[in-house]
Amino acid sequence: MRASAGKKNSTVVVFVALLTMAGGCSSSNGGSAGTGGHAGAAAGTTGSAGASATGHGGTTGAGGTTGAGGTGGSSSVAGHGGTTGSAGATGTGGAAGGTAALPDLGKACTSNAECTGGTTCLTASAKIINGTEGPANGYCSKTCTQNADCSDGGVCLDVSAAGATTPLGYCFQTCTFGGAAGSSKCHGRMDVGCLTIQAADATTTPATPQIDICYPVCSQDSDCPGRKCDLASALCTDAASTGDPVGSHCTIDPDAGTSSCAGGCLPIGSAAGGTAIAATFCTNYCVVGNLNSCNWVGSGSSLTSGGTHGVCALASGNAMVGDIGFCTQECDTATDCSDKTDPGVSCDTSLMSTIGHGLCSWN
């Protein structure tokens, strides 16, 4: 999807206040580094918003001519008169505002039968998003050309591959980043996170508004049975992007907006605060509150086998459970941390009783 993740201010570690992240917008190509003091989004691609449309109130239902009172008009539909007897009552006006929400928009699915109200299933095996990818554990959606097609609580995003000449719109559920957690946020899914995107070609004012959407997130291959998790987009694919794993030191090409990471390169501030960048390391999207992500392993499990292990421990300061976060590397001592370049690396073990291991941090 073609848009970039919006900047977030005042970032902290989700489980404990350790770090302040600083970074810039990301795109399907990784995104360039931002200035210190702002949260950078890890690589991942999201689409541009369709035109905004507001629904209109229904008209007043006409009175019946004979018979029992006519029924009141529903939203945007006039009421009808009775057929026999005394004059029918005047129908009530339709409700003002947009069209009714799509109740299943954003729900998990494996087939169209699990999606109702005009939505169909974008499966994890689909090759629709960016031309090759599908959402982890499925996502009930529908094709669209404008926001009005997605009803209240949805937005139309272009999911076509970069360089495509014909847009391909699909509906995504909207949310409020930092809003209260619970089943109402992205259906309570732990594989879908509330993400702020920059809708680069929206027709609304301002020209590049920020929109919060329920974005499907894989953070490890087990989220994509039979496929791979592309850490750069957080979507399921047949051939994932290659690069350095979570925790590795990285630099961002300021012109191309790319890095050596399989996911994205995140600049962070020191634990002491301030806007100075203390380190830059590889990371990828995860959902705040989902411990079973980032290839996490608990107490008693080795950190030296099964690839690099991490935990969803970084997010913007106002993030709540269900919002997008970032993976950071697990450790037992500082020597376990892959970043051997940035100074002041340490292993914070204050949450070991919860996580099972420590977190790589920077002083």
N, C-alpha and C positions, 0 to 999 in steps of 0.2 A: 504494500500500500504506500502511496506517495504523499507523505507529509512528514513533519518532524516533531519530535516530542518537545513539548513546551518546557521552559525553564521553571524551576521551583526554587524558592528562596528558603533560607534557614533550615539546613538539613542536619539530621542527626542519625545515629545508629538507632534502629528500631528497639532492640532489646535493652540497650543502655546507651546513654549519651557518651559517645566516644569520639566520633569524627564529624567534621563538617565537609560535605561534598561540594566540589566546585566543578562546573563543566558547562558545556553548551548544548546546543540542539543536536539531535542525531537524525540521520536519514537512513535510507536503504543502503547507503554507502558507508555508514559508520558515523558521520557527523563530525564537525570540527570542535575543537576544544573551546570552552567558554572562558570567561573571566573568572577570577577567584571569587568565592562567596556565593555562587549559584550552583544549584544541583544540575549535573549533566545527566542526560538520559543515556542509558546504554544503547548500543545499536539495536535497531528494530525498525520495522517499517509499518507505517500506518497510512491510511488514505486521506484524501482531501475531502472536505465536507461538500455535500451538494447544496443547492440553493435552499434557503430557509423559506418555509411556507406556513402561513397561519390559517387554521380552519375557520369557517364562518358559522355563525349561529344559524339554527334552523328557522324556518319561517313559521308564522302562526298557522295552526291547523284550521282549515275551513269548517264552518258549522255544517251539520247534516241538514238535509232538506226535509226528510220524514224519518219516522222510526226512532229508535233509541238514540241517545247521545253518541256522537261520533267519538272515536278514540283520539287522544291527544297525539300531536305530531312528535315523532322521535327526533333525535339530533339531526339537523339538516334535512328533515323530511316533514312535509305538511301532514296534519291529521286528516282523517276522512270522516264524512258524515255517516249517520245511520241509514238504514234502508227502509224501515217501516215505523209507523207510530208518530209521536210528536217530534218536533224539530230537534235535531241533534245539537249537542253542546259544541261550543267552539273548541277546537283542539288547542293544546298548549304549544308554545313555541319550542323549537329545538334548542338544545343546549349550545351555549356559545363556546368558542375555542376550537382546538384542533380535533382531529379524528381520534377514535378510541385507540388505546395502546395495543400493540401486538403482545399478548400475554406470554408467549413462548420465546420472544426475541432474546437471544443470548443463552438459552438453555442448552445443556449438554444433550447430545443425541448421537445415535449410530445409524438412523434411517429416517426417511421422511415421515414415517408413521408416528414418530415421537414429537413432531413439530406440527402445531395446529395454528389456526387463524390465518392461513395463507402463507406461513413460513415453511421452508424446506430445510433439510439438514446439509450443512457444509461439514462433511466428515473429515476426520484426521487423514484419510487416504486421498482426499480431493487434491486436485492440482489446479486450483482456481486462484487463490491469493498469490499475487506476484507471478502467476503463470505456472507455478510448480508446487505450491505449498497449501497445507490445510491446517485448521485449528486443532489443537490437542483436545481429544475427547469430544469433538464435534461442537457445532454452534448453529442453533436454529436461526435462520435469516431468510431474506428474500431479495430478489433483484430490485433495483431502483434506479431512477434517474434524477430524483430530487428528494429533499428531506421529507416532504409531505407524503411520499410513498411509504415511509417508515413509521408514520403515525406518531402520536405523542410518545416520548420516551425512546426515540430512535433517531439516527442520523444516517444519511446516505454517503458512503465513502467509496472512492474509486480504488478497486483492488487489482487493477490491471498491472501487468509487468511494466517496469520502467522502459520507456521508449515506445510503448504501445500507442497506436494512433487512434484507437477507439476505446473510450472509457468503459469500464465494467463496474457498475455500481452495486454494492450490497449493503443492506441495513445492519447497523451495529447499535446495540443498546447503549444508552447514555447513563451517566452516573455522576456523582459528586466526589471528586478527590478530596480526602480529608473529612468527608461526611461520616455519619455514624455507620458503624459496621453492622452486619446482620444479614438475614436472608434477603432483604430488599436490595442490597447492593450486589449487582451482577448475579442475582439468584443465589448468593451465598457460595458461589463456586470458588474453590481454591486453585483452580487452573485458569481463572480469568481474573484479571486485575484492572482496577480503575486507573486509567492512564490519561494524562493530559497531552493532547496532540496540538500541533500548530496546523490549522487547516489552510494550507497555502493558497488555494485558489477558490476559497469560498466567496460567494457573491454578497455576503452580508457585510455590514460595517462594524468594526474596522475590517480592512481587506484580509487580514490574517488573524482571525479570532482564535482563541484557545477553546478547545472542546474536550470534555472528559468523556471517554468511551470505555466500555467494558471490552478489554482487549484480551484475546486468548493467549495464554502463555504456557509454553513448555520450557523447562529448564534442565532437562536431562532426557536421555533417549527412552527411558522407561515411560515417559509421558506420551510416546508416539509408537505404539506397538506395530512392529513390522516396518517402521521407518526410522529416521534419525531426527533428533531435535536440532534445528539450525539455531545456534545461540545468537546469531546476528539478528534474526527476525523473531525469535521465540515461537516459531511455527514448525510444523512437521513437514519433512521433505525426504526425498530419496537420497540426496547427496548434500550433506551439511557443509557449511563453510568451515574451512580449516584455519588453524591459528593457535596462538598461545592460550593456555587454560586460565581459569580464574586464579587470581593472585599474582600472576606474572607481571613484572614491570613492563610498561608500555609507553610509547610516545605517539602523538597524533600528528599526522601530516596536515599542516594548516591549510594547504591548498586543496588536497583531495578529500580531506576529512576522514582518512582511513588510518588504521593502526595494524599492528601485528596480531591482534587478538582474534580469537574465534568469535567472541561476542563483541563487546565494546570496550573502549579505554576510558576509565573514569578518573579524573583528577580529584583529589580530596585534600581537605585542610587538616591541620594537626589537631590532636585531642585537646590542646590548650585553647583552641578557638582562633578567631581571626580569619582573614581572607587569603593569606599566603598559602600556596599549594605545597603540601608536604610530600605528596607522592602521587603517582599515577599508576593504576593497576588494571588488569583485565577483569571484566565482570560480565554479567548478563542479567536480563530481567528475571524476576520471581514475584510471587504474591505474598505480601506481608501477612504473617500468621500461618503460612504453610511451611512447617518444619521439614516436611518430606519433599524438599526441592533442592536444587543446587548440588545434587549428588551427595547429600548429607548423610553422615553416619554418626551413630550415637556412641555412648560410653562403651568401652570394651572392643570397639571395632577399630581396626588398623587404618591409619591415614596413608599408608604407603602402598596399598593395593587397591585396584578398582578405579584408577584415575584420580584426579584431583578432587578433593571433597570440600564443599563449602556449605554455607548456611545463609538464609535470607535475612540479613541483619542490618542492611543499610536502606534508608529511605528518607524522603523529605521530612522536615520537622513536623508537619501537620498531618502526616500519613496515618491512616487507621488500618485495622485489619481489613483485607480485601483490596487495598491499594497496591499499585506497582512498587516494588522494592528492587534491591540489587544484591547479588550474591557476593559474599566475601569468604576468603579461604579459612578453613578450620586449621587449628594447630594445637600442639601440646606444649611446644617450646618455640622460641623465635626461629630456631633453625629449620622448623617445618615450613616457614613462610617462603614462598617462591621468589618474592621480590628481594633480590640481593643488591639492588642498585640504589634505591632510595634510602636515605639515612633514617635512623631512629625506629626501625621496624621492631615490633615487640609482639608477644602473644598475650592477649588479655584473657585471663582465665576466670574472671569474676562471674561469668555465667555458665561455668562448666557443669554445675548441678542441673541446669536446664537443658543445655545443648549437648553435653557429653564431652565436649572438647572446648578449647579456647578459640579466640578470633584473632586473626592477624590485624594489627593496628600499627599506627605510626605516632611517635611522640612529637 
